[in-house]
């Protein structure tokens, strides 16, 4: 699958109202959550653990950045 959006799709997103964009975000989050829940428990837990690790690492980087600012 090509990760790039077509010019038409980009323009369609630009024409959306904030409410329409939010509705699309909610639909995608719901789809992602349902897909996650369909996985075997071990795989679901593995993926959630990876996400937590990435989030904690991101937090650590931000905290370190602000600690080193004058």
Secondary structure, DSSP 8 states (H G I E B T S, - for coil): ---S--HHHHHHHHHS-HHHHHHHHHHHHHHHHHHHHHS-HHHHHHHHHHHHHHHHHHHHHHHHHHHT--
